[in-house]
Amino acid sequence: MTGFIPPLYRLRVGDYRVYYRVHAPTVAILAVLQKKDSDRWLKKNP
């Protein structure tokens, strides 16, 4: 996703969204949300 520092990545799985960041060699999972809640979460957690 653009506009986030450090970069934020999103994985879409059906009606769910998984937000994560890559810090080599690890991947930090930040949230697993339903699609309807993801906009609200993104505004709170830039």
mmCIF file as Biopython writes it, N, C-alpha, C and O atoms, coordinates in Angstrom:
data_model
#
loop_
_atom_site.group_PDB
_atom_site.id
_atom_site.type_symbol
_atom_site.label_atom_id
_atom_site.label_alt_id
_atom_site.label_comp_id
_atom_site.label_asym_id
_atom_site.label_entity_id
_atom_site.label_seq_id
_atom_site.pdbx_PDB_ins_code
_atom_site.Cartn_x
_atom_site.Cartn_y
_atom_site.Cartn_z
_atom_site.occupancy
_atom_site.B_iso_or_equiv
_atom_site.auth_seq_id
_atom_site.auth_asym_id
_atom_site.pdbx_PDB_model_num
ATOM 1   N N  . MET A ? 1  ? 0.843   -1.162  0.000  1.0 0.0 1  A 1 
ATOM 2   C CA . MET A ? 1  ? 0.000   0.000   0.000  1.0 0.0 1  A 1 
ATOM 3   C C  . MET A ? 1  ? 0.898   1.239   0.000  1.0 0.0 1  A 1 
ATOM 4   O O  . MET A ? 1  ? 1.947   1.240   0.645  1.0 0.0 1  A 1 
ATOM 5   N N  . THR A ? 2  ? 0.504   2.269   -0.702 1.0 0.0 2  A 1 
ATOM 6   C CA . THR A ? 2  ? 1.325   3.465   -0.815 1.0 0.0 2  A 1 
ATOM 7   C C  . THR A ? 2  ? 1.013   4.455   0.299  1.0 0.0 2  A 1 
ATOM 8   O O  . THR A ? 2  ? -0.087  4.469   0.853  1.0 0.0 2  A 1 
ATOM 9   N N  . GLY A ? 3  ? 2.007   5.285   0.615  1.0 0.0 3  A 1 
ATOM 10  C CA . GLY A ? 3  ? 1.810   6.336   1.596  1.0 0.0 3  A 1 
ATOM 11  C C  . GLY A ? 3  ? 2.114   5.945   3.030  1.0 0.0 3  A 1 
ATOM 12  O O  . GLY A ? 3  ? 1.903   6.751   3.935  1.0 0.0 3  A 1 
ATOM 13  N N  . PHE A ? 4  ? 2.598   4.747   3.267  1.0 0.0 4  A 1 
ATOM 14  C CA . PHE A ? 4  ? 2.911   4.291   4.616  1.0 0.0 4  A 1 
ATOM 15  C C  . PHE A ? 4  ? 4.415   4.098   4.755  1.0 0.0 4  A 1 
ATOM 16  O O  . PHE A ? 4  ? 5.062   3.493   3.900  1.0 0.0 4  A 1 
ATOM 17  N N  . ILE A ? 5  ? 4.957   4.623   5.849  1.0 0.0 5  A 1 
ATOM 18  C CA . ILE A ? 5  ? 6.379   4.448   6.137  1.0 0.0 5  A 1 
ATOM 19  C C  . ILE A ? 5  ? 6.490   3.923   7.550  1.0 0.0 5  A 1 
ATOM 20  O O  . ILE A ? 5  ? 6.045   4.609   8.470  1.0 0.0 5  A 1 
ATOM 21  N N  . PRO A ? 6  ? 7.051   2.759   7.784  1.0 0.0 6  A 1 
ATOM 22  C CA . PRO A ? 6  ? 7.532   1.780   6.813  1.0 0.0 6  A 1 
ATOM 23  C C  . PRO A ? 6  ? 6.370   1.190   6.011  1.0 0.0 6  A 1 
ATOM 24  O O  . PRO A ? 6  ? 5.215   1.297   6.423  1.0 0.0 6  A 1 
ATOM 25  N N  . PRO A ? 7  ? 6.671   0.576   4.880  1.0 0.0 7  A 1 
ATOM 26  C CA . PRO A ? 7  ? 5.612   0.060   4.001  1.0 0.0 7  A 1 
ATOM 27  C C  . PRO A ? 7  ? 4.663   -0.899  4.717  1.0 0.0 7  A 1 
ATOM 28  O O  . PRO A ? 7  ? 5.070   -1.702  5.557  1.0 0.0 7  A 1 
ATOM 29  N N  . LEU A ? 8  ? 3.403   -0.789  4.361  1.0 0.0 8  A 1 
ATOM 30  C CA . LEU A ? 8  ? 2.348   -1.636  4.908  1.0 0.0 8  A 1 
ATOM 31  C C  . LEU A ? 8  ? 1.808   -2.483  3.762  1.0 0.0 8  A 1 
ATOM 32  O O  . LEU A ? 8  ? 1.545   -1.976  2.672  1.0 0.0 8  A 1 
ATOM 33  N N  . TYR A ? 9  ? 1.647   -3.767  4.018  1.0 0.0 9  A 1 
ATOM 34  C CA . TYR A ? 9  ? 1.155   -4.684  2.993  1.0 0.0 9  A 1 
ATOM 35  C C  . TYR A ? 9  ? -0.199  -5.237  3.405  1.0 0.0 9  A 1 
ATOM 36  O O  . TYR A ? 9  ? -0.506  -5.335  4.593  1.0 0.0 9  A 1 
ATOM 37  N N  . ARG A ? 10 ? -1.010  -5.598  2.407  1.0 0.0 10 A 1 
ATOM 38  C CA . ARG A ? 10 ? -2.343  -6.129  2.662  1.0 0.0 10 A 1 
ATOM 39  C C  . ARG A ? 10 ? -2.529  -7.414  1.855  1.0 0.0 10 A 1 
ATOM 40  O O  . ARG A ? 10 ? -2.163  -7.498  0.683  1.0 0.0 10 A 1 
ATOM 41  N N  . LEU A ? 11 ? -3.098  -8.385  2.509  1.0 0.0 11 A 1 
ATOM 42  C CA . LEU A ? 11 ? -3.444  -9.644  1.863  1.0 0.0 11 A 1 
ATOM 43  C C  . LEU A ? 11 ? -4.955  -9.787  1.961  1.0 0.0 11 A 1 
ATOM 44  O O  . LEU A ? 11 ? -5.518  -9.715  3.054  1.0 0.0 11 A 1 
ATOM 45  N N  . ARG A ? 12 ? -5.613  -9.989  0.827  1.0 0.0 12 A 1 
ATOM 46  C CA . ARG A ? 12 ? -7.064  -10.156 0.821  1.0 0.0 12 A 1 
ATOM 47  C C  . ARG A ? 12 ? -7.411  -11.636 0.791  1.0 0.0 12 A 1 
ATOM 48  O O  . ARG A ? 12 ? -6.945  -12.381 -0.071 1.0 0.0 12 A 1 
ATOM 49  N N  . VAL A ? 13 ? -8.238  -12.049 1.748  1.0 0.0 13 A 1 
ATOM 50  C CA . VAL A ? 13 ? -8.678  -13.442 1.844  1.0 0.0 13 A 1 
ATOM 51  C C  . VAL A ? 13 ? -10.188 -13.423 2.047  1.0 0.0 13 A 1 
ATOM 52  O O  . VAL A ? 13 ? -10.664 -13.285 3.174  1.0 0.0 13 A 1 
ATOM 53  N N  . GLY A ? 14 ? -10.942 -13.561 0.959  1.0 0.0 14 A 1 
ATOM 54  C CA . GLY A ? 14 ? -12.399 -13.505 1.056  1.0 0.0 14 A 1 
ATOM 55  C C  . GLY A ? 14 ? -12.841 -12.156 1.604  1.0 0.0 14 A 1 
ATOM 56  O O  . GLY A ? 14 ? -12.499 -11.112 1.049  1.0 0.0 14 A 1 
ATOM 57  N N  . ASP A ? 15 ? -13.611 -12.180 2.709  1.0 0.0 15 A 1 
ATOM 58  C CA . ASP A ? 15 ? -14.086 -10.950 3.335  1.0 0.0 15 A 1 
ATOM 59  C C  . ASP A ? 15 ? -13.132 -10.431 4.402  1.0 0.0 15 A 1 
ATOM 60  O O  . ASP A ? 15 ? -13.484 -9.520  5.151  1.0 0.0 15 A 1 
ATOM 61  N N  . TYR A ? 16 ? -11.937 -10.993 4.485  1.0 0.0 16 A 1 
ATOM 62  C CA . TYR A ? 16 ? -10.967 -10.585 5.498  1.0 0.0 16 A 1 
ATOM 63  C C  . TYR A ? 16 ? -9.770  -9.915  4.852  1.0 0.0 16 A 1 
ATOM 64  O O  . TYR A ? 16 ? -9.438  -10.173 3.695  1.0 0.0 16 A 1 
ATOM 65  N N  . ARG A ? 17 ? -9.124  -9.040  5.632  1.0 0.0 17 A 1 
ATOM 66  C CA . ARG A ? 17 ? -7.899  -8.378  5.210  1.0 0.0 17 A 1 
ATOM 67  C C  . ARG A ? 17 ? -6.839  -8.624  6.276  1.0 0.0 17 A 1 
ATOM 68  O O  . ARG A ? 17 ? -7.108  -8.502  7.471  1.0 0.0 17 A 1 
ATOM 69  N N  . VAL A ? 18 ? -5.642  -8.968  5.840  1.0 0.0 18 A 1 
ATOM 70  C CA . VAL A ? 18 ? -4.515  -9.176  6.740  1.0 0.0 18 A 1 
ATOM 71  C C  . VAL A ? 18 ? -3.515  -8.061  6.440  1.0 0.0 18 A 1 
ATOM 72  O O  . VAL A ? 18 ? -3.034  -7.939  5.313  1.0 0.0 18 A 1 
ATOM 73  N N  . TYR A ? 19 ? -3.207  -7.251  7.445  1.0 0.0 19 A 1 
ATOM 74  C CA . TYR A ? 19 ? -2.245  -6.163  7.300  1.0 0.0 19 A 1 
ATOM 75  C C  . TYR A ? 19 ? -0.951  -6.581  7.971  1.0 0.0 19 A 1 
ATOM 76  O O  . TYR A ? 19 ? -0.952  -7.087  9.093  1.0 0.0 19 A 1 
ATOM 77  N N  . TYR A ? 20 ? 0.171   -6.359  7.259  1.0 0.0 20 A 1 
ATOM 78  C CA . TYR A ? 20 ? 1.448   -6.794  7.805  1.0 0.0 20 A 1 
ATOM 79  C C  . TYR A ? 20 ? 2.582   -5.906  7.306  1.0 0.0 20 A 1 
ATOM 80  O O  . TYR A ? 20 ? 2.443   -5.180  6.322  1.0 0.0 20 A 1 
ATOM 81  N N  . ARG A ? 21 ? 3.713   -5.983  8.016  1.0 0.0 21 A 1 
ATOM 82  C CA . ARG A ? 21 ? 4.939   -5.292  7.624  1.0 0.0 21 A 1 
ATOM 83  C C  . ARG A ? 21 ? 6.055   -6.317  7.576  1.0 0.0 21 A 1 
ATOM 84  O O  . ARG A ? 21 ? 6.057   -7.283  8.339  1.0 0.0 21 A 1 
ATOM 85  N N  . VAL A ? 22 ? 7.009   -6.104  6.673  1.0 0.0 22 A 1 
ATOM 86  C CA . VAL A ? 22 ? 8.143   -7.005  6.522  1.0 0.0 22 A 1 
ATOM 87  C C  . VAL A ? 22 ? 9.373   -6.322  7.107  1.0 0.0 22 A 1 
ATOM 88  O O  . VAL A ? 22 ? 9.785   -5.255  6.651  1.0 0.0 22 A 1 
ATOM 89  N N  . HIS A ? 23 ? 9.949   -6.953  8.120  1.0 0.0 23 A 1 
ATOM 90  C CA . HIS A ? 23 ? 11.209  -6.523  8.718  1.0 0.0 23 A 1 
ATOM 91  C C  . HIS A ? 23 ? 12.137  -7.720  8.592  1.0 0.0 23 A 1 
ATOM 92  O O  . HIS A ? 23 ? 12.170  -8.586  9.466  1.0 0.0 23 A 1 
ATOM 93  N N  . ALA A ? 24 ? 12.895  -7.765  7.491  1.0 0.0 24 A 1 
ATOM 94  C CA . ALA A ? 24 ? 13.712  -8.944  7.202  1.0 0.0 24 A 1 
ATOM 95  C C  . ALA A ? 24 ? 14.523  -9.338  8.419  1.0 0.0 24 A 1 
ATOM 96  O O  . ALA A ? 24 ? 15.173  -8.476  9.009  1.0 0.0 24 A 1 
ATOM 97  N N  . PRO A ? 25 ? 14.517  -10.550 8.809  1.0 0.0 25 A 1 
ATOM 98  C CA . PRO A ? 25 ? 13.938  -11.741 8.197  1.0 0.0 25 A 1 
ATOM 99  C C  . PRO A ? 25 ? 12.556  -12.101 8.738  1.0 0.0 25 A 1 
ATOM 100 O O  . PRO A ? 25 ? 12.095  -13.224 8.532  1.0 0.0 25 A 1 
ATOM 101 N N  . THR A ? 26 ? 11.879  -11.167 9.433  1.0 0.0 26 A 1 
ATOM 102 C CA . THR A ? 26 ? 10.575  -11.501 10.019 1.0 0.0 26 A 1 
ATOM 103 C C  . THR A ? 26 ? 9.451   -10.754 9.322  1.0 0.0 26 A 1 
ATOM 104 O O  . THR A ? 26 ? 9.669   -9.756  8.635  1.0 0.0 26 A 1 
ATOM 105 N N  . VAL A ? 27 ? 8.238   -11.267 9.518  1.0 0.0 27 A 1 
ATOM 106 C CA . VAL A ? 27 ? 7.028   -10.621 9.039  1.0 0.0 27 A 1 
ATOM 107 C C  . VAL A ? 27 ? 6.151   -10.375 10.263 1.0 0.0 27 A 1 
ATOM 108 O O  . VAL A ? 27 ? 5.834   -11.306 11.004 1.0 0.0 27 A 1 
ATOM 109 N N  . ALA A ? 28 ? 5.762   -9.125  10.470 1.0 0.0 28 A 1 
ATOM 110 C CA . ALA A ? 28 ? 4.923   -8.756  11.615 1.0 0.0 28 A 1 
ATOM 111 C C  . ALA A ? 28 ? 3.487   -8.608  11.154 1.0 0.0 28 A 1 
ATOM 112 O O  . ALA A ? 28 ? 3.179   -7.730  10.348 1.0 0.0 28 A 1 
ATOM 113 N N  . ILE A ? 29 ? 2.606   -9.460  11.660 1.0 0.0 29 A 1 
ATOM 114 C CA . ILE A ? 29 ? 1.179   -9.381  11.352 1.0 0.0 29 A 1 
ATOM 115 C C  . ILE A ? 29 ? 0.578   -8.348  12.287 1.0 0.0 29 A 1 
ATOM 116 O O  . ILE A ? 29 ? 0.636   -8.507  13.506 1.0 0.0 29 A 1 
ATOM 117 N N  . LEU A ? 30 ? 0.004   -7.296  11.733 1.0 0.0 30 A 1 
ATOM 118 C CA . LEU A ? 30 ? -0.534  -6.201  12.525 1.0 0.0 30 A 1 
ATOM 119 C C  . LEU A ? 30 ? -2.004  -6.379  12.846 1.0 0.0 30 A 1 
ATOM 120 O O  . LEU A ? 30 ? -2.447  -6.040  13.944 1.0 0.0 30 A 1 
ATOM 121 N N  . ALA A ? 31 ? -2.770  -6.912  11.892 1.0 0.0 31 A 1 
ATOM 122 C CA . ALA A ? 31 ? -4.204  -7.071  12.119 1.0 0.0 31 A 1 
ATOM 123 C C  . ALA A ? 31 ? -4.796  -8.041  11.113 1.0 0.0 31 A 1 
ATOM 124 O O  . ALA A ? 31 ? -4.332  -8.152  9.978  1.0 0.0 31 A 1 
ATOM 125 N N  . VAL A ? 32 ? -5.832  -8.740  11.558 1.0 0.0 32 A 1 
ATOM 126 C CA . VAL A ? 32 ? -6.666  -9.568  10.695 1.0 0.0 32 A 1 
ATOM 127 C C  . VAL A ? 32 ? -8.083  -9.072  10.932 1.0 0.0 32 A 1 
ATOM 128 O O  . VAL A ? 32 ? -8.637  -9.251  12.016 1.0 0.0 32 A 1 
ATOM 129 N N  . LEU A ? 33 ? -8.667  -8.450  9.919  1.0 0.0 33 A 1 
ATOM 130 C CA . LEU A ? 33 ? -9.947  -7.763  10.079 1.0 0.0 33 A 1 
ATOM 131 C C  . LEU A ? 33 ? -10.928 -8.157  8.997  1.0 0.0 33 A 1 
ATOM 132 O O  . LEU A ? 33 ? -10.543 -8.600  7.916  1.0 0.0 33 A 1 
ATOM 133 N N  . GLN A ? 34 ? -12.206 -7.987  9.307  1.0 0.0 34 A 1 
ATOM 134 C CA . GLN A ? 34 ? -13.203 -8.109  8.258  1.0 0.0 34 A 1 
ATOM 135 C C  . GLN A ? 34 ? -13.103 -6.872  7.378  1.0 0.0 34 A 1 
ATOM 136 O O  . GLN A ? 34 ? -12.702 -5.803  7.839  1.0 0.0 34 A 1 
ATOM 137 N N  . LYS A ? 35 ? -13.465 -7.019  6.128  1.0 0.0 35 A 1 
ATOM 138 C CA . LYS A ? 35 ? -13.354 -5.927  5.160  1.0 0.0 35 A 1 
ATOM 139 C C  . LYS A ? 35 ? -14.057 -4.667  5.662  1.0 0.0 35 A 1 
ATOM 140 O O  . LYS A ? 35 ? -13.546 -3.562  5.476  1.0 0.0 35 A 1 
ATOM 141 N N  . LYS A ? 36 ? -15.202 -4.815  6.287  1.0 0.0 36 A 1 
ATOM 142 C CA . LYS A ? 36 ? -15.979 -3.659  6.734  1.0 0.0 36 A 1 
ATOM 143 C C  . LYS A ? 36 ? -15.261 -2.850  7.819  1.0 0.0 36 A 1 
ATOM 144 O O  . LYS A ? 36 ? -15.549 -1.665  7.987  1.0 0.0 36 A 1 
ATOM 145 N N  . ASP A ? 37 ? -14.336 -3.463  8.553  1.0 0.0 37 A 1 
ATOM 146 C CA . ASP A ? 37 ? -13.637 -2.777  9.637  1.0 0.0 37 A 1 
ATOM 147 C C  . ASP A ? 37 ? -12.271 -2.240  9.232  1.0 0.0 37 A 1 
ATOM 148 O O  . ASP A ? 37 ? -11.641 -1.526  10.012 1.0 0.0 37 A 1 
ATOM 149 N N  . SER A ? 38 ? -11.802 -2.562  8.044  1.0 0.0 38 A 1 
ATOM 150 C CA . SER A ? 38 ? -10.431 -2.222  7.677  1.0 0.0 38 A 1 
ATOM 151 C C  . SER A ? 38 ? -10.226 -0.721  7.468  1.0 0.0 38 A 1 
ATOM 152 O O  . SER A ? 38 ? -9.165  -0.212  7.828  1.0 0.0 38 A 1 
ATOM 153 N N  . ASP A ? 39 ? -11.184 0.005   6.908  1.0 0.0 39 A 1 
ATOM 154 C CA . ASP A ? 39 ? -11.012 1.446   6.712  1.0 0.0 39 A 1 
ATOM 155 C C  . ASP A ? 39 ? -10.852 2.163   8.048  1.0 0.0 39 A 1 
ATOM 156 O O  . ASP A ? 39 ? -10.001 3.042   8.187  1.0 0.0 39 A 1 
ATOM 157 N N  . ARG A ? 40 ? -11.657 1.794   9.015  1.0 0.0 40 A 1 
ATOM 158 C CA . ARG A ? 40 ? -11.575 2.409   10.339 1.0 0.0 40 A 1 
ATOM 159 C C  . ARG A ? 40 ? -10.220 2.122   10.979 1.0 0.0 40 A 1 
ATOM 160 O O  . ARG A ? 40 ? -9.626  3.011   11.589 1.0 0.0 40 A 1 
ATOM 161 N N  . TRP A ? 41 ? -9.727  0.892   10.846 1.0 0.0 41 A 1 
ATOM 162 C CA . TRP A ? 41 ? -8.435  0.523   11.420 1.0 0.0 41 A 1 
ATOM 163 C C  . TRP A ? 41 ? -7.296  1.290   10.763 1.0 0.0 41 A 1 
ATOM 164 O O  . TRP A ? 41 ? -6.379  1.743   11.449 1.0 0.0 41 A 1 
ATOM 165 N N  . LEU A ? 42 ? -7.344  1.441   9.434  1.0 0.0 42 A 1 
ATOM 166 C CA . LEU A ? 42 ? -6.288  2.162   8.720  1.0 0.0 42 A 1 
ATOM 167 C C  . LEU A ? 42 ? -6.225  3.626   9.145  1.0 0.0 42 A 1 
ATOM 168 O O  . LEU A ? 42 ? -5.134  4.193   9.208  1.0 0.0 42 A 1 
ATOM 169 N N  . LYS A ? 43 ? -7.353  4.247   9.434  1.0 0.0 43 A 1 
ATOM 170 C CA . LYS A ? 43 ? -7.361  5.644   9.861  1.0 0.0 43 A 1 
ATOM 171 C C  . LYS A ? 43 ? -6.769  5.789   11.263 1.0 0.0 43 A 1 
ATOM 172 O O  . LYS A ? 43 ? -6.155  6.812   11.567 1.0 0.0 43 A 1 
ATOM 173 N N  . LYS A ? 44 ? -6.943  4.782   12.120 1.0 0.0 44 A 1 
ATOM 174 C CA . LYS A ? 44 ? -6.409  4.826   13.481 1.0 0.0 44 A 1 
ATOM 175 C C  . LYS A ? 44 ? -4.928  4.452   13.534 1.0 0.0 44 A 1 
ATOM 176 O O  . LYS A ? 44 ? -4.212  4.914   14.422 1.0 0.0 44 A 1 
ATOM 177 N N  . ASN A ? 45 ? -4.464  3.634   12.609 1.0 0.0 45 A 1 
ATOM 178 C CA . ASN A ? 45 ? -3.105  3.062   12.649 1.0 0.0 45 A 1 
ATOM 179 C C  . ASN A ? 45 ? -2.331  3.360   11.377 1.0 0.0 45 A 1 
ATOM 180 O O  . ASN A ? 45 ? -2.113  2.455   10.572 1.0 0.0 45 A 1 
ATOM 181 N N  . PRO A ? 46 ? -1.912  4.597   11.173 1.0 0.0 46 A 1 
ATOM 182 C CA . PRO A ? 46 ? -1.192  4.907   9.927  1.0 0.0 46 A 1 
ATOM 183 C C  . PRO A ? 46 ? 0.180   4.316   9.846  1.0 0.0 46 A 1 
ATOM 184 O O  . PRO A ? 46 ? 0.878   4.508   8.850  1.0 0.0 46 A 1 
#
